[in-house]
Amino acid sequence: MSYILQQFQMMLEDNYDEYCEQFENYLRFRHNEEFHANKHNHDHKHDH
């Protein structure tokens, strides 16, 4: 089991920058989706 964890840690270190970049893009994407959803809900309630 420790061998698998060691291999996984090496893989993370190799692709650490790429993972961070993808994670930031994911967070930004989620934030934009929630922002648009909240804005849409707010406008919808405001119309009624």
JOJO-V897745 format. One line per field, one symbol per residue. ss: DSSP state (A for helix, B for strand, O for the rest). psi: psi as a letter, one per 30 degrees, with the letter a starting at -180 (. if undefined). burial: b if it has 16 or more other ideal C-beta (glycine too) atoms within 10 Angstrom, else e. A space follows every 10 residues. Layout:
ss: ???
psi: ???
burial: ???
//
This chain:
ss: OAAAAAAAAA AAAAOAAAAA AAAAAAAAAA AAAAAAAAAA AAAAAAAO
psi: eeeeeeeeee eeeegeeeee eeeeeeeeee eeeeeeeeee eeeeeee.
burial: eeeeeeeeee eeeeeeeeee eeeeeeeeee eeeeeeeeee eeeeeeee
//
